[in-house]
Amino acid sequence: MSHVLPPSDNGVMLALVLQAAAPPIMSTPAFAVLLGIEASVSLGIMLLALCVVPFSAPLMVSSFTDGALSLDGLDLALRLGGVLAVSTAGGFGLRAILGTRRIAHYNDHLNGVNVLLLLVLAVAFMDGVTLRFLAEPMLVIGIAALAAGVSLLAFAATFLLFRRAGGGQDLMLGFAAGNRNLGLLVAATGGLLPDTTWLYVALAQFPIYLLPYLLRPLANRLLRVAPKP
């Protein structure tokens, strides 16, 4: 990366730290259910990571990014806590208003709305990437390769580490490690991220959206050869 980034640009390091601090993406338990894997472990890890991130992310950012983010640790912690609190309150509020029976009845519709929201989020992240590629193709290609490599490396290392877990949990733990909810950190930091951090976050969406499709054949094979309890 030193050939495409100036030595003073630590935006990519900030992006890597944010990725390491971020919790797994929210769809991790749903992906487990889709594959026929018990989702309680994935759900528990995701919830635990969400509870920890207001404390861990500010500490990691302040320790490893050399001031790349113009936001102190306390402000970042409060912002993360605020985003999570508002989201949680909104979810419980909608559940109280609609009721569990109505939510179950319109489950497919709500899933469709969720897909549309994810599409809008992906489009927003990719804004300006094409122009950046035309202006600095090697920078975009390098950061895209880095984002994909980090995601795949995190998946492979975690998958191998928990290979004995069985029941597909090794696969889901790897999936959780390789697919991080960078959107949560972006929402908390607002428009304070450096340009190269934004670019990394945008390009990191490719492995996030592609990895589930790439993993389905592996998941089917693992579950097919798994011993029956």
N, C-alpha and C positions, 0 to 999 in steps of 0.2 A: 504493500500500500504506500510505501514511502515514495514510489515513483509517480503517484497520482495525487498525493496529498502533501501539502506543505507541512513542515515539522511543527508549526504552531497550531495546526488544526487538530484539536482533540475531540471533535464532534463524534467521530466514529467510536472512540473509546467510551464516550458518554452513552452512545447507543448500545454498545455491548454490555455496559454496566446496567443500564435500564432493562435490557433483555434478561440478564441474569437475575435481577431483582423482581421482575414481573411474575405474577402468578400464572398458572396454566390458563389457556383460553377457556371461555365459559362453556364451549361446546364439547369439552372433553368427556364428561359423563354421557352426553347424548351419543357421542361417537361410540363409546363402549356398548351402549344399549343397541345401537345399530348393528354392531358386529356380534351381538349375542354374548357379550362379556359382562360379568357382574360389575355394576357401576359404582358400588358403594365405596370402594377404595379410591377411585378417581374423584368422586364427589368429595370425599373426606380430605384428600390432598388439596383439591382446589379451594375448599372453604378454609382450610388451615392457612394456605398461602395468602388468601385474601385478608385474613385476620392479621397476618404477620407483616404484610407489605408496607403499611404506614410507618412501621418502625425500621424494617430492614432496608428499604429503598433509600431513605434519606442518609442513613449511615454509609451505605455502599457508594452513593453518589458523592458524598463529601469526602470519602476516603480515597477514591480511585480515579476521579475525573479532573482533578487539578483546576477546579473552578470553571469547568465548561458550562455549567448551568448557573445562570444568574439568579439563583433562588436558594436561600439558606435552608438547612435541614429541617428546622422547625416549620417553616412555611410549607415545604413540600409535604411534611407529615400531616399538617392540618388540611392541606388541599386533598391529599389522598383519603384521609379520614372523612372529609366532607363529601367527596364523590361517592364513597362506599355507603355513607350514612343516607345520603339522598336516594341512591339507587335502592337500598334496602327498604327504606320507608316507602318509596314509590311502589315497589313490588308488593309489600304487605298491604298498602292502601288499595291497590287494584284488586288484590285477592279479596279484601273485605268488601269492596264495592260490588264486584262481579259475582263472588261466591265460587266455591270449588266446583260445584256442579256445572255452572255455566262455562267456567274455564275449561273443564274437561270436554264439554260439548263442542266448544270452538277451538279445540286444541290444534287442529290442522290449519285453521285460519291464523291463529297466533304464530304458529311456526312459519307460515308464509310471510307474515309481517316481519318476523325476525330475519328471514332470509333477505327481504328487501332492505332492511336496515343495515345488514352486513354489506350488501351491495353498495349502498350509499356511502358507507364508511370506507370501503375499498376504493371507490371512485375519488373520494375526498383525499385519501392518502396519496393516490397516484397523480394528483393535480401537479402539473409542472414537470413530471418525470420525463416525458417525451422531449420537451424543450431542453432539459438538462442533458439528456442523452445526445441530442444533436450537437450541443455545445461542447460537452466533455464525455465522449463515449467511453473512454477507458476508465474514467472515474465511476460511471454508472455500472459498467460491466464488473469492475473490481469489487464494488460494494455489493452488487447482486450475488457474486460468487461467494463473498465472505458471509453474507446473510444465510445463503443456502448451506454453506459448509458448517457454520455454527449450529444451525438447526439439526442437520443430519448427524453431526458429531455428538451433540447432546442426546439425541435419540438413541444412537448406536451404543454409546457408553452406558447409558442408563438401562437400556434393554439387556445388554450383556451382564451388567452388574446384578440385575434381578432375574436372570434367566431361570433360576430355580423356583421362582414364585409360582409358575404354572397358571393354568386357567385363563391365559391371555393377559394376566396382570402385568407380566413383564413388558408386553407390547404397549399397554396403556400407560404404564409408568414412563416408558420411553417417549410415548406421544406427548405426555404432559411436560416432560423435560424439554422437548424440542419445539413445542408450540406455546409461546408465551404471549400473554395479553398485554402487548405494548400499548394498545389503545387506552388502557386504564392510566398508564403513566403519562401518555400524551394529553389526556383529558385533565390530569392534575397539573401539568406544567404549562398548559395553555400555549401561547405563542412565544415562549421563551427558549425553545430549542434551537440550536444552531442549524444551519442549512444542511450540513452533512448528516446530522442526526435525523432530521426529517427525511432525507433521502434514504437512509438505512431503514428507517421504520417503514417507508413505502415499499421498498424492495423486499423487505422481510415478509410482506404479505404473500408473496409467491409461494414459498415453502409452506406457509400456514394453510393456504387454500389447496395446495397440490398434495401435501403429505397424506391426508386421509385417503385419497384415491390410490396413491402408490402403496399404501399399507394394507389395503383390503385383500389383495392376493396373499400376502404374507400372513395376515390374520386368519384367513380361511384355511391356509395350510397348517398353521400352528394349532388351531382348534380342532382340525380334522385328525391330527396325529396325537392330540393330548390324551392321556390315559383317562378312562372313565373312573369317577370316584367310587 
